[in-house]
Amino acid sequence: MNDAMLQAEAARCGFGLTVLPCFFGDCIEGLQRIPGCDPYPSYDLWILSHPDLRDAARMRKFREYIAAAIDRKKPMLAGQTTVRD
């Protein structure tokens, strides 16, 4: 299945294992991480803009805001803490 929600539901119902982002899988009751399996980063985040707007002040502020918001959630996104903690 190429849909994370379907994968999560199948695993929750006992149909096997799945690989999900920790921040998503940790929120689903009935799923648990496999002990001894460390999370690994597998997603890149790109913020694209039109070349004419790339240096605009509002775009710079937006990039700074997004970077700070992601940095605050870094432990959760990296699987170092759980959403339930």
Phi and psi restraints in degrees (range 20) as a CNS / XPLOR table:
assign (resid 1 and name C) (resid 2 and name N)
       (resid 2 and name CA) (resid 2 and name C) 1.0 -104.3 20.0 2
assign (resid 2 and name N) (resid 2 and name CA)
       (resid 2 and name C) (resid 3 and name N) 1.0 16.3 20.0 2
assign (resid 2 and name C) (resid 3 and name N)
       (resid 3 and name CA) (resid 3 and name C) 1.0 -114.9 20.0 2
assign (resid 3 and name N) (resid 3 and name CA)
       (resid 3 and name C) (resid 4 and name N) 1.0 120.6 20.0 2
assign (resid 3 and name C) (resid 4 and name N)
       (resid 4 and name CA) (resid 4 and name C) 1.0 -60.5 20.0 2
assign (resid 4 and name N) (resid 4 and name CA)
       (resid 4 and name C) (resid 5 and name N) 1.0 -36.3 20.0 2
assign (resid 4 and name C) (resid 5 and name N)
       (resid 5 and name CA) (resid 5 and name C) 1.0 -66.0 20.0 2
assign (resid 5 and name N) (resid 5 and name CA)
       (resid 5 and name C) (resid 6 and name N) 1.0 -41.2 20.0 2
assign (resid 5 and name C) (resid 6 and name N)
       (resid 6 and name CA) (resid 6 and name C) 1.0 -66.2 20.0 2
assign (resid 6 and name N) (resid 6 and name CA)
       (resid 6 and name C) (resid 7 and name N) 1.0 -40.0 20.0 2
assign (resid 6 and name C) (resid 7 and name N)
       (resid 7 and name CA) (resid 7 and name C) 1.0 -61.6 20.0 2
assign (resid 7 and name N) (resid 7 and name CA)
       (resid 7 and name C) (resid 8 and name N) 1.0 -45.5 20.0 2
assign (resid 7 and name C) (resid 8 and name N)
       (resid 8 and name CA) (resid 8 and name C) 1.0 -62.3 20.0 2
assign (resid 8 and name N) (resid 8 and name CA)
       (resid 8 and name C) (resid 9 and name N) 1.0 -44.3 20.0 2
assign (resid 8 and name C) (resid 9 and name N)
       (resid 9 and name CA) (resid 9 and name C) 1.0 -65.9 20.0 2
assign (resid 9 and name N) (resid 9 and name CA)
       (resid 9 and name C) (resid 10 and name N) 1.0 -39.6 20.0 2
assign (resid 9 and name C) (resid 10 and name N)
       (resid 10 and name CA) (resid 10 and name C) 1.0 -63.3 20.0 2
assign (resid 10 and name N) (resid 10 and name CA)
       (resid 10 and name C) (resid 11 and name N) 1.0 -43.7 20.0 2
assign (resid 10 and name C) (resid 11 and name N)
       (resid 11 and name CA) (resid 11 and name C) 1.0 -65.4 20.0 2
assign (resid 11 and name N) (resid 11 and name CA)
       (resid 11 and name C) (resid 12 and name N) 1.0 -41.3 20.0 2
assign (resid 11 and name C) (resid 12 and name N)
       (resid 12 and name CA) (resid 12 and name C) 1.0 -61.6 20.0 2
assign (resid 12 and name N) (resid 12 and name CA)
       (resid 12 and name C) (resid 13 and name N) 1.0 -33.1 20.0 2
assign (resid 12 and name C) (resid 13 and name N)
       (resid 13 and name CA) (resid 13 and name C) 1.0 -85.1 20.0 2
assign (resid 13 and name N) (resid 13 and name CA)
       (resid 13 and name C) (resid 14 and name N) 1.0 1.2 20.0 2
assign (resid 13 and name C) (resid 14 and name N)
       (resid 14 and name CA) (resid 14 and name C) 1.0 92.0 20.0 2
assign (resid 14 and name N) (resid 14 and name CA)
       (resid 14 and name C) (resid 15 and name N) 1.0 16.9 20.0 2
assign (resid 14 and name C) (resid 15 and name N)
       (resid 15 and name CA) (resid 15 and name C) 1.0 -87.4 20.0 2
assign (resid 15 and name N) (resid 15 and name CA)
       (resid 15 and name C) (resid 16 and name N) 1.0 9.8 20.0 2
assign (resid 15 and name C) (resid 16 and name N)
       (resid 16 and name CA) (resid 16 and name C) 1.0 132.6 20.0 2
assign (resid 16 and name N) (resid 16 and name CA)
       (resid 16 and name C) (resid 17 and name N) 1.0 -160.9 20.0 2
assign (resid 16 and name C) (resid 17 and name N)
       (resid 17 and name CA) (resid 17 and name C) 1.0 -104.1 20.0 2
assign (resid 17 and name N) (resid 17 and name CA)
       (resid 17 and name C) (resid 18 and name N) 1.0 161.2 20.0 2
assign (resid 17 and name C) (resid 18 and name N)
       (resid 18 and name CA) (resid 18 and name C) 1.0 -146.8 20.0 2
assign (resid 18 and name N) (resid 18 and name CA)
       (resid 18 and name C) (resid 19 and name N) 1.0 158.4 20.0 2
assign (resid 18 and name C) (resid 19 and name N)
       (resid 19 and name CA) (resid 19 and name C) 1.0 -108.5 20.0 2
assign (resid 19 and name N) (resid 19 and name CA)
       (resid 19 and name C) (resid 20 and name N) 1.0 117.8 20.0 2
assign (resid 19 and name C) (resid 20 and name N)
       (resid 20 and name CA) (resid 20 and name C) 1.0 -130.5 20.0 2
assign (resid 20 and name N) (resid 20 and name CA)
       (resid 20 and name C) (resid 21 and name N) 1.0 155.5 20.0 2
assign (resid 20 and name C) (resid 21 and name N)
       (resid 21 and name CA) (resid 21 and name C) 1.0 -59.8 20.0 2
assign (resid 21 and name N) (resid 21 and name CA)
       (resid 21 and name C) (resid 22 and name N) 1.0 137.6 20.0 2
assign (resid 21 and name C) (resid 22 and name N)
       (resid 22 and name CA) (resid 22 and name C) 1.0 -56.5 20.0 2
assign (resid 22 and name N) (resid 22 and name CA)
       (resid 22 and name C) (resid 23 and name N) 1.0 -42.1 20.0 2
assign (resid 22 and name C) (resid 23 and name N)
       (resid 23 and name CA) (resid 23 and name C) 1.0 -64.0 20.0 2
assign (resid 23 and name N) (resid 23 and name CA)
       (resid 23 and name C) (resid 24 and name N) 1.0 -20.7 20.0 2
assign (resid 23 and name C) (resid 24 and name N)
       (resid 24 and name CA) (resid 24 and name C) 1.0 -90.5 20.0 2
assign (resid 24 and name N) (resid 24 and name CA)
       (resid 24 and name C) (resid 25 and name N) 1.0 -52.5 20.0 2
assign (resid 24 and name C) (resid 25 and name N)
       (resid 25 and name CA) (resid 25 and name C) 1.0 -63.8 20.0 2
assign (resid 25 and name N) (resid 25 and name CA)
       (resid 25 and name C) (resid 26 and name N) 1.0 -34.3 20.0 2
assign (resid 25 and name C) (resid 26 and name N)
       (resid 26 and name CA) (resid 26 and name C) 1.0 -64.6 20.0 2
assign (resid 26 and name N) (resid 26 and name CA)
       (resid 26 and name C) (resid 27 and name N) 1.0 -22.6 20.0 2
assign (resid 26 and name C) (resid 27 and name N)
       (resid 27 and name CA) (resid 27 and name C) 1.0 -84.1 20.0 2
assign (resid 27 and name N) (resid 27 and name CA)
       (resid 27 and name C) (resid 28 and name N) 1.0 -11.2 20.0 2
assign (resid 27 and name C) (resid 28 and name N)
       (resid 28 and name CA) (resid 28 and name C) 1.0 -96.3 20.0 2
assign (resid 28 and name N) (resid 28 and name CA)
       (resid 28 and name C) (resid 29 and name N) 1.0 115.3 20.0 2
assign (resid 28 and name C) (resid 29 and name N)
       (resid 29 and name CA) (resid 29 and name C) 1.0 -60.2 20.0 2
assign (resid 29 and name N) (resid 29 and name CA)
       (resid 29 and name C) (resid 30 and name N) 1.0 135.3 20.0 2
assign (resid 29 and name C) (resid 30 and name N)
       (resid 30 and name CA) (resid 30 and name C) 1.0 96.8 20.0 2
assign (resid 30 and name N) (resid 30 and name CA)
       (resid 30 and name C) (resid 31 and name N) 1.0 -10.4 20.0 2
assign (resid 30 and name C) (resid 31 and name N)
       (resid 31 and name CA) (resid 31 and name C) 1.0 -103.1 20.0 2
assign (resid 31 and name N) (resid 31 and name CA)
       (resid 31 and name C) (resid 32 and name N) 1.0 147.6 20.0 2
assign (resid 31 and name C) (resid 32 and name N)
       (resid 32 and name CA) (resid 32 and name C) 1.0 -143.1 20.0 2
assign (resid 32 and name N) (resid 32 and name CA)
       (resid 32 and name C) (resid 33 and name N) 1.0 155.1 20.0 2
assign (resid 32 and name C) (resid 33 and name N)
       (resid 33 and name CA) (resid 33 and name C) 1.0 -73.0 20.0 2
assign (resid 33 and name N) (resid 33 and name CA)
       (resid 33 and name C) (resid 34 and name N) 1.0 151.3 20.0 2
assign (resid 33 and name C) (resid 34 and name N)
       (resid 34 and name CA) (resid 34 and name C) 1.0 -82.0 20.0 2
assign (resid 34 and name N) (resid 34 and name CA)
       (resid 34 and name C) (resid 35 and name N) 1.0 121.7 20.0 2
assign (resid 34 and name C) (resid 35 and name N)
       (resid 35 and name CA) (resid 35 and name C) 1.0 -58.1 20.0 2
assign (resid 35 and name N) (resid 35 and name CA)
       (resid 35 and name C) (resid 36 and name N) 1.0 138.3 20.0 2
assign (resid 35 and name C) (resid 36 and name N)
       (resid 36 and name CA) (resid 36 and name C) 1.0 86.7 20.0 2
assign (resid 36 and name N) (resid 36 and name CA)
       (resid 36 and name C) (resid 37 and name N) 1.0 -7.3 20.0 2
assign (resid 36 and name C) (resid 37 and name N)
       (resid 37 and name CA) (resid 37 and name C) 1.0 -99.9 20.0 2
assign (resid 37 and name N) (resid 37 and name CA)
       (resid 37 and name C) (resid 38 and name N) 1.0 109.0 20.0 2
assign (resid 37 and name C) (resid 38 and name N)
       (resid 38 and name CA) (resid 38 and name C) 1.0 -77.4 20.0 2
assign (resid 38 and name N) (resid 38 and name CA)
       (resid 38 and name C) (resid 39 and name N) 1.0 139.1 20.0 2
assign (resid 38 and name C) (resid 39 and name N)
       (resid 39 and name CA) (resid 39 and name C) 1.0 -62.8 20.0 2
assign (resid 39 and name N) (resid 39 and name CA)
       (resid 39 and name C) (resid 40 and name N) 1.0 148.8 20.0 2
assign (resid 39 and name C) (resid 40 and name N)
       (resid 40 and name CA) (resid 40 and name C) 1.0 -130.3 20.0 2
assign (resid 40 and name N) (resid 40 and name CA)
       (resid 40 and name C) (resid 41 and name N) 1.0 138.9 20.0 2
assign (resid 40 and name C) (resid 41 and name N)
       (resid 41 and name CA) (resid 41 and name C) 1.0 -70.8 20.0 2
assign (resid 41 and name N) (resid 41 and name CA)
       (resid 41 and name C) (resid 42 and name N) 1.0 132.6 20.0 2
assign (resid 41 and name C) (resid 42 and name N)
       (resid 42 and name CA) (resid 42 and name C) 1.0 -138.6 20.0 2
assign (resid 42 and name N) (resid 42 and name CA)
       (resid 42 and name C) (resid 43 and name N) 1.0 9.6 20.0 2
assign (resid 42 and name C) (resid 43 and name N)
       (resid 43 and name CA) (resid 43 and name C) 1.0 -125.8 20.0 2
assign (resid 43 and name N) (resid 43 and name CA)
       (resid 43 and name C) (resid 44 and name N) 1.0 139.1 20.0 2
assign (resid 43 and name C) (resid 44 and name N)
       (resid 44 and name CA) (resid 44 and name C) 1.0 -104.5 20.0 2
assign (resid 44 and name N) (resid 44 and name CA)
       (resid 44 and name C) (resid 45 and name N) 1.0 152.2 20.0 2
assign (resid 44 and name C) (resid 45 and name N)
       (resid 45 and name CA) (resid 45 and name C) 1.0 -119.6 20.0 2
assign (resid 45 and name N) (resid 45 and name CA)
       (resid 45 and name C) (resid 46 and name N) 1.0 124.3 20.0 2
assign (resid 45 and name C) (resid 46 and name N)
       (resid 46 and name CA) (resid 46 and name C) 1.0 -116.4 20.0 2
assign (resid 46 and name N) (resid 46 and name CA)
       (resid 46 and name C) (resid 47 and name N) 1.0 136.9 20.0 2
assign (resid 46 and name C) (resid 47 and name N)
       (resid 47 and name CA) (resid 47 and name C) 1.0 -115.1 20.0 2
assign (resid 47 and name N) (resid 47 and name CA)
       (resid 47 and name C) (resid 48 and name N) 1.0 112.0 20.0 2
assign (resid 47 and name C) (resid 48 and name N)
       (resid 48 and name CA) (resid 48 and name C) 1.0 -102.9 20.0 2
assign (resid 48 and name N) (resid 48 and name CA)
       (resid 48 and name C) (resid 49 and name N) 1.0 147.7 20.0 2
assign (resid 48 and name C) (resid 49 and name N)
       (resid 49 and name CA) (resid 49 and name C) 1.0 -147.2 20.0 2
assign (resid 49 and name N) (resid 49 and name CA)
       (resid 49 and name C) (resid 50 and name N) 1.0 160.7 20.0 2
assign (resid 49 and name C) (resid 50 and name N)
       (resid 50 and name CA) (resid 50 and name C) 1.0 -65.8 20.0 2
assign (resid 50 and name N) (resid 50 and name CA)
       (resid 50 and name C) (resid 51 and name N) 1.0 139.8 20.0 2
assign (resid 50 and name C) (resid 51 and name N)
       (resid 51 and name CA) (resid 51 and name C) 1.0 -54.5 20.0 2
assign (resid 51 and name N) (resid 51 and name CA)
       (resid 51 and name C) (resid 52 and name N) 1.0 -32.9 20.0 2
assign (resid 51 and name C) (resid 52 and name N)
       (resid 52 and name CA) (resid 52 and name C) 1.0 -69.5 20.0 2
assign (resid 52 and name N) (resid 52 and name CA)
       (resid 52 and name C) (resid 53 and name N) 1.0 -22.8 20.0 2
assign (resid 52 and name C) (resid 53 and name N)
       (resid 53 and name CA) (resid 53 and name C) 1.0 -102.8 20.0 2
assign (resid 53 and name N) (resid 53 and name CA)
       (resid 53 and name C) (resid 54 and name N) 1.0 -7.3 20.0 2
assign (resid 53 and name C) (resid 54 and name N)
       (resid 54 and name CA) (resid 54 and name C) 1.0 -54.0 20.0 2
assign (resid 54 and name N) (resid 54 and name CA)
       (resid 54 and name C) (resid 55 and name N) 1.0 -38.1 20.0 2
assign (resid 54 and name C) (resid 55 and name N)
       (resid 55 and name CA) (resid 55 and name C) 1.0 -97.9 20.0 2
assign (resid 55 and name N) (resid 55 and name CA)
       (resid 55 and name C) (resid 56 and name N) 1.0 6.6 20.0 2
assign (resid 55 and name C) (resid 56 and name N)
       (resid 56 and name CA) (resid 56 and name C) 1.0 -66.8 20.0 2
assign (resid 56 and name N) (resid 56 and name CA)
       (resid 56 and name C) (resid 57 and name N) 1.0 144.0 20.0 2
assign (resid 56 and name C) (resid 57 and name N)
       (resid 57 and name CA) (resid 57 and name C) 1.0 -58.3 20.0 2
assign (resid 57 and name N) (resid 57 and name CA)
       (resid 57 and name C) (resid 58 and name N) 1.0 -40.8 20.0 2
assign (resid 57 and name C) (resid 58 and name N)
       (resid 58 and name CA) (resid 58 and name C) 1.0 -65.9 20.0 2
assign (resid 58 and name N) (resid 58 and name CA)
       (resid 58 and name C) (resid 59 and name N) 1.0 -34.1 20.0 2
assign (resid 58 and name C) (resid 59 and name N)
       (resid 59 and name CA) (resid 59 and name C) 1.0 -71.2 20.0 2
assign (resid 59 and name N) (resid 59 and name CA)
       (resid 59 and name C) (resid 60 and name N) 1.0 -39.8 20.0 2
assign (resid 59 and name C) (resid 60 and name N)
       (resid 60 and name CA) (resid 60 and name C) 1.0 -62.1 20.0 2
assign (resid 60 and name N) (resid 60 and name CA)
       (resid 60 and name C) (resid 61 and name N) 1.0 -45.3 20.0 2
assign (resid 60 and name C) (resid 61 and name N)
       (resid 61 and name CA) (resid 61 and name C) 1.0 -62.3 20.0 2
assign (resid 61 and name N) (resid 61 and name CA)
       (resid 61 and name C) (resid 62 and name N) 1.0 -41.0 20.0 2
assign (resid 61 and name C) (resid 62 and name N)
       (resid 62 and name CA) (resid 62 and name C) 1.0 -62.3 20.0 2
assign (resid 62 and name N) (resid 62 and name CA)
       (resid 62 and name C) (resid 63 and name N) 1.0 -45.3 20.0 2
assign (resid 62 and name C) (resid 63 and name N)
       (resid 63 and name CA) (resid 63 and name C) 1.0 -62.0 20.0 2
assign (resid 63 and name N) (resid 63 and name CA)
       (resid 63 and name C) (resid 64 and name N) 1.0 -41.3 20.0 2
assign (resid 63 and name C) (resid 64 and name N)
       (resid 64 and name CA) (resid 64 and name C) 1.0 -63.8 20.0 2
assign (resid 64 and name N) (resid 64 and name CA)
       (resid 64 and name C) (resid 65 and name N) 1.0 -41.9 20.0 2
assign (resid 64 and name C) (resid 65 and name N)
       (resid 65 and name CA) (resid 65 and name C) 1.0 -62.8 20.0 2
assign (resid 65 and name N) (resid 65 and name CA)
       (resid 65 and name C) (resid 66 and name N) 1.0 -48.1 20.0 2
assign (resid 65 and name C) (resid 66 and name N)
       (resid 66 and name CA) (resid 66 and name C) 1.0 -63.2 20.0 2
assign (resid 66 and name N) (resid 66 and name CA)
       (resid 66 and name C) (resid 67 and name N) 1.0 -43.0 20.0 2
assign (resid 66 and name C) (resid 67 and name N)
       (resid 67 and name CA) (resid 67 and name C) 1.0 -61.5 20.0 2
assign (resid 67 and name N) (resid 67 and name CA)
       (resid 67 and name C) (resid 68 and name N) 1.0 -42.5 20.0 2
assign (resid 67 and name C) (resid 68 and name N)
       (resid 68 and name CA) (resid 68 and name C) 1.0 -66.8 20.0 2
assign (resid 68 and name N) (resid 68 and name CA)
       (resid 68 and name C) (resid 69 and name N) 1.0 -40.8 20.0 2
assign (resid 68 and name C) (resid 69 and name N)
       (resid 69 and name CA) (resid 69 and name C) 1.0 -63.7 20.0 2
assign (resid 69 and name N) (resid 69 and name CA)
       (resid 69 and name C) (resid 70 and name N) 1.0 -42.3 20.0 2
assign (resid 69 and name C) (resid 70 and name N)
       (resid 70 and name CA) (resid 70 and name C) 1.0 -67.9 20.0 2
assign (resid 70 and name N) (resid 70 and name CA)
       (resid 70 and name C) (resid 71 and name N) 1.0 -39.7 20.0 2
assign (resid 70 and name C) (resid 71 and name N)
       (resid 71 and name CA) (resid 71 and name C) 1.0 -61.6 20.0 2
assign (resid 71 and name N) (resid 71 and name CA)
       (resid 71 and name C) (resid 72 and name N) 1.0 -37.5 20.0 2
assign (resid 71 and name C) (resid 72 and name N)
       (resid 72 and name CA) (resid 72 and name C) 1.0 -65.5 20.0 2
assign (resid 72 and name N) (resid 72 and name CA)
       (resid 72 and name C) (resid 73 and name N) 1.0 -30.8 20.0 2
assign (resid 72 and name C) (resid 73 and name N)
       (resid 73 and name CA) (resid 73 and name C) 1.0 -98.3 20.0 2
assign (resid 73 and name N) (resid 73 and name CA)
       (resid 73 and name C) (resid 74 and name N) 1.0 7.8 20.0 2
assign (resid 73 and name C) (resid 74 and name N)
       (resid 74 and name CA) (resid 74 and name C) 1.0 -53.9 20.0 2
assign (resid 74 and name N) (resid 74 and name CA)
       (resid 74 and name C) (resid 75 and name N) 1.0 -46.6 20.0 2
assign (resid 74 and name C) (resid 75 and name N)
       (resid 75 and name CA) (resid 75 and name C) 1.0 -59.1 20.0 2
assign (resid 75 and name N) (resid 75 and name CA)
       (resid 75 and name C) (resid 76 and name N) 1.0 -39.6 20.0 2
assign (resid 75 and name C) (resid 76 and name N)
       (resid 76 and name CA) (resid 76 and name C) 1.0 -69.8 20.0 2
assign (resid 76 and name N) (resid 76 and name CA)
       (resid 76 and name C) (resid 77 and name N) 1.0 -43.6 20.0 2
assign (resid 76 and name C) (resid 77 and name N)
       (resid 77 and name CA) (resid 77 and name C) 1.0 -66.2 20.0 2
assign (resid 77 and name N) (resid 77 and name CA)
       (resid 77 and name C) (resid 78 and name N) 1.0 -29.6 20.0 2
assign (resid 77 and name C) (resid 78 and name N)
       (resid 78 and name CA) (resid 78 and name C) 1.0 -86.4 20.0 2
assign (resid 78 and name N) (resid 78 and name CA)
       (resid 78 and name C) (resid 79 and name N) 1.0 -1.7 20.0 2
assign (resid 78 and name C) (resid 79 and name N)
       (resid 79 and name CA) (resid 79 and name C) 1.0 79.1 20.0 2
assign (resid 79 and name N) (resid 79 and name CA)
       (resid 79 and name C) (resid 80 and name N) 1.0 16.3 20.0 2
assign (resid 79 and name C) (resid 80 and name N)
       (resid 80 and name CA) (resid 80 and name C) 1.0 -83.4 20.0 2
assign (resid 80 and name N) (resid 80 and name CA)
       (resid 80 and name C) (resid 81 and name N) 1.0 -21.1 20.0 2
assign (resid 80 and name C) (resid 81 and name N)
       (resid 81 and name CA) (resid 81 and name C) 1.0 -132.1 20.0 2
assign (resid 81 and name N) (resid 81 and name CA)
       (resid 81 and name C) (resid 82 and name N) 1.0 166.2 20.0 2
assign (resid 81 and name C) (resid 82 and name N)
       (resid 82 and name CA) (resid 82 and name C) 1.0 -107.9 20.0 2
assign (resid 82 and name N) (resid 82 and name CA)
       (resid 82 and name C) (resid 83 and name N) 1.0 158.6 20.0 2
assign (resid 82 and name C) (resid 83 and name N)
       (resid 83 and name CA) (resid 83 and name C) 1.0 -63.7 20.0 2
assign (resid 83 and name N) (resid 83 and name CA)
       (resid 83 and name C) (resid 84 and name N) 1.0 -31.3 20.0 2
assign (resid 83 and name C) (resid 84 and name N)
       (resid 84 and name CA) (resid 84 and name C) 1.0 -76.2 20.0 2
assign (resid 84 and name N) (resid 84 and name CA)
       (resid 84 and name C) (resid 85 and name N) 1.0 -13.5 20.0 2
